Amino acid sequence: MMFFGKHNMLTDPLMTNKNKKSSVIHVAADLVRAVSDIRSGNDWQSELKHVPHGDGHPVLVFPGFMTNDKATAVLRKRLEALGYDARPWDQGVNLGQTREGDMLHRVSDLLKHTYMASSTKVSLIGWSLGGLIAREAARSHPEQVRTVISLGSPIGGSPKHATIWKLYEIIARLTGRQENIDELVEQIIHPVDKVHCISIYSDNDGVIPSHIAKEKNTPFTENIKVDASHLGLPFSAEVLKVIGDRLAQPDHCWEPYEKYTSVV
């Protein structure tokens, strides 16, 4: 669930058969763990007993790589129950940025439209690749964004470390993406200026290693560790509890989520 790509892992000598088998094992294990996360989500209401009700501000939810709004429908429904105006991204399947850069432009237009129509700042939640795109949209229009929450997103290092990089590289070739990944990583790893950005990550993530899923420490960033699989992040009751708490923070009076904030 990455963003850009040029490096050809199909012919990379470092991508040995052992590496490929290891990637498959990690993803398969993640899928198995996701079943538990989805089941935990059935009790999400009991997990949120002490989470403040939302103030109704709009929340745009971005899906992960090769998924669409159906993958975030459950999360959006639960956010609505918490009192937020949760909205889909309406961009179809998320295949990342194209050669023309139109994905980020479309998302930025969606953010602008939502901000102007609601007359209030917008929160952005993105799963995996969606979190990376959400941060870049916020970087382009920080004055329109209240909070960015990324779920297992490759925001702190090169996505080449992700277990599904090979698959992303294939999609990148087929769709004509030719950006230089190393150049773009230099931009991505820098925190978004003056926007509260929260990374929710897991050491049990079988797709995005936790060391590339963390924000750099600033007064505006948090790294919150949860016990969840990558595929289960949008469904986990624990993750929803963290999201609910962070969205409820007043824009002008922010306090850290001490219980889950990790030492980075």
C-alpha positions in Angstrom: 0.0 0.0 0.0 2.5 2.4 -1.3 2.5 5.6 -3.3 5.0 5.9 -6.1 7.5 3.7 -7.8 10.1 3.4 -10.5 12.6 0.8 -9.0 12.1 -2.5 -10.7 11.9 -5.3 -8.1 11.1 -7.8 -10.8 14.7 -7.9 -11.9 16.3 -6.8 -8.6 18.9 -9.4 -7.5 18.1 -8.5 -3.9 14.6 -9.9 -4.3 15.6 -13.5 -3.9 13.2 -16.5 -3.7 13.7 -16.4 0.1 12.6 -12.8 0.2 9.5 -13.6 -1.9 8.5 -16.5 0.2 9.0 -14.4 3.4 6.7 -11.7 2.0 4.0 -14.2 1.2 4.3 -15.7 4.7 4.0 -12.2 6.3 0.9 -11.3 4.3 -0.7 -14.7 4.9 -0.1 -14.4 8.7 -1.5 -10.8 8.6 -4.7 -12.1 6.9 -5.1 -14.7 9.6 -4.7 -12.1 12.4 -7.1 -9.8 10.6 -10.0 -12.3 11.4 -9.4 -11.6 15.1 -9.4 -7.8 14.6 -12.6 -8.0 12.6 -14.2 -10.0 15.4 -13.0 -7.5 18.0 -14.8 -4.8 16.0 -18.1 -6.4 16.9 -17.7 -5.1 20.4 -16.6 -1.6 19.4 -19.4 0.1 21.3 -18.2 -1.3 24.6 -14.7 -0.1 23.8 -15.9 3.5 23.4 -17.7 4.0 26.7 -15.3 6.8 27.7 -14.7 8.4 24.3 -16.3 11.8 23.8 -19.1 12.1 21.3 -18.1 13.8 18.1 -18.8 17.4 17.2 -20.1 16.6 13.7 -17.1 17.9 11.7 -16.4 16.3 8.4 -14.0 13.3 8.2 -12.7 12.1 4.8 -11.7 8.4 4.8 -9.2 7.1 2.3 -8.9 3.4 1.4 -5.7 1.4 1.1 -3.8 0.2 -2.0 -6.1 -1.8 -4.4 -9.2 -1.2 -2.3 -12.0 1.3 -2.6 -14.7 2.9 -0.4 -16.3 -0.5 0.3 -13.2 -1.3 2.4 -13.8 1.7 4.7 -17.6 1.5 4.8 -17.6 -0.2 8.3 -15.2 2.4 9.7 -17.2 5.3 8.3 -20.5 3.8 9.7 -18.9 3.6 13.1 -17.5 7.2 12.9 -21.0 8.4 12.0 -22.3 6.6 15.1 -19.7 8.5 17.1 -21.1 11.8 15.8 -18.9 12.7 12.8 -19.8 13.5 9.2 -17.7 10.6 7.8 -17.4 10.7 4.0 -15.9 8.4 1.3 -13.2 9.5 -1.0 -15.2 8.7 -4.2 -12.1 8.1 -6.3 -12.6 4.5 -7.1 -9.8 1.9 -6.5 -6.7 3.4 -4.9 -3.8 2.6 -7.2 -1.7 5.5 -6.1 -0.3 8.4 -7.9 -0.3 8.4 -11.7 2.3 9.9 -14.0 0.2 13.0 -14.4 -0.2 13.4 -10.7 -4.0 13.5 -11.0 -4.8 11.5 -7.9 -3.3 14.0 -5.5 -5.0 16.9 -7.4 -8.4 15.1 -7.2 -8.0 14.5 -3.5 -7.0 18.1 -2.9 -10.0 19.2 -4.8 -12.2 16.9 -2.7 -10.6 18.4 0.5 -11.2 21.9 -0.7 -14.8 21.3 -1.6 -15.6 19.6 1.7 -13.9 22.4 3.6 -15.8 25.2 1.8 -19.1 23.4 1.9 -18.9 22.7 5.7 -17.1 26.0 6.6 -14.9 24.1 9.0 -11.6 22.2 9.0 -11.7 18.6 7.8 -10.1 15.6 9.4 -8.5 13.0 7.1 -8.1 9.3 7.9 -6.2 7.1 5.6 -5.5 3.4 5.7 -2.0 2.4 4.4 -1.4 4.1 1.0 -4.5 6.2 1.8 -2.8 7.6 4.9 0.2 8.7 2.8 -2.1 10.4 0.3 -4.0 12.1 3.1 -0.8 13.6 4.5 0.3 14.9 1.2 -3.2 16.5 0.7 -2.8 18.1 4.1 0.7 19.3 3.2 -0.8 21.1 0.2 -3.7 22.7 2.1 -2.8 22.8 5.8 -5.3 25.6 6.6 -8.1 23.3 5.6 -7.1 20.3 7.8 -7.8 19.7 11.4 -6.2 16.3 11.9 -4.6 13.5 9.8 -4.7 10.0 11.1 -2.8 7.3 9.2 -3.3 3.6 9.8 -0.3 1.5 9.0 1.0 4.0 6.3 4.6 4.1 4.9 5.2 7.7 6.0 8.5 7.4 7.8 10.8 5.6 5.3 11.1 4.0 2.0 8.1 1.8 1.0 10.6 -0.6 -0.6 10.7 -2.2 2.8 7.0 -3.2 2.6 6.2 -6.8 1.9 4.0 -6.1 -1.1 6.4 -3.7 -2.8 6.8 -6.1 -5.7 3.0 -6.0 -6.4 3.0 -2.3 -6.2 5.9 -2.1 -8.6 4.0 -4.2 -11.1 0.9 -1.9 -10.8 3.2 1.2 -11.2 4.6 -0.1 -14.4 1.2 -1.0 -15.9 -0.2 2.5 -15.0 2.8 4.4 -16.2 4.1 5.9 -13.0 7.7 7.1 -13.5 8.4 9.2 -10.4 11.7 8.7 -8.6 10.8 7.0 -5.3 13.9 8.2 -3.5 13.2 11.8 -4.3 9.6 11.5 -3.1 10.5 9.7 0.1 12.6 12.8 1.0 9.3 14.8 0.9 7.1 12.2 2.5 9.2 11.6 5.6 9.0 15.3 6.6 6.1 16.1 9.0 3.3 18.2 7.7 3.8 21.7 9.0 1.4 22.8 11.8 -1.2 20.0 11.3 -1.8 17.4 14.0 -0.7 14.1 12.4 -1.2 10.8 14.2 0.3 7.5 13.1 -1.5 4.4 14.3 0.9 1.5 13.8 1.4 -2.1 14.9 4.4 -4.3 15.4 2.2 -7.1 14.1 1.6 -5.4 10.8 2.5 -8.0 8.1 2.6 -5.5 5.3 4.1 -2.2 6.5 6.9 -2.6 8.9 6.4 -0.4 12.0 9.8 1.4 11.5 8.5 3.1 8.4 5.0 3.7 9.8 5.9 6.4 12.3 6.0 10.2 12.3 9.0 12.1 13.3 8.6 13.6 16.7 7.3 17.2 16.7 4.8 19.1 18.9 2.2 18.2 16.2 2.8 14.5 15.8 2.0 11.3 17.6 2.9 7.7 17.1 0.3 5.4 18.7 1.0 1.7 18.9 -1.9 -0.8 18.8 -2.1 -4.6 18.6 -3.6 -5.2 15.2 -2.9 -6.7 11.8 -2.5 -4.5 8.7 -5.6 -5.7 7.1 -7.5 -5.5 10.4 -6.7 -1.9 11.2 -9.9 -0.3 9.9 -12.0 -2.9 11.8 -10.2 -3.2 15.2 -12.1 -1.9 18.2 -8.8 -0.8 19.8 -8.0 1.3 16.7 -11.5 2.8 16.7 -11.0 3.8 20.3 -7.8 5.7 19.5 -9.4 7.3 16.4 -12.4 8.4 18.4 -10.3 10.0 21.1 -8.0 11.8 18.7 -10.9 13.2 16.6 -12.6 14.5 19.7 -9.5 16.7 20.6 -10.4 20.4 20.2 -8.4 22.0 17.5 -7.2 24.7 19.8 -6.5 22.6 22.9 -4.7 19.5 21.9 -3.5 16.9 24.4 -1.5 13.7 23.7 -2.9 10.3 24.0 -0.5 9.3 26.7 -1.7 5.7 27.2 -0.8 4.6 23.7 1.9 7.0 22.7 5.1 5.0 22.0 8.6 5.9 22.8 10.3 6.4 19.4 
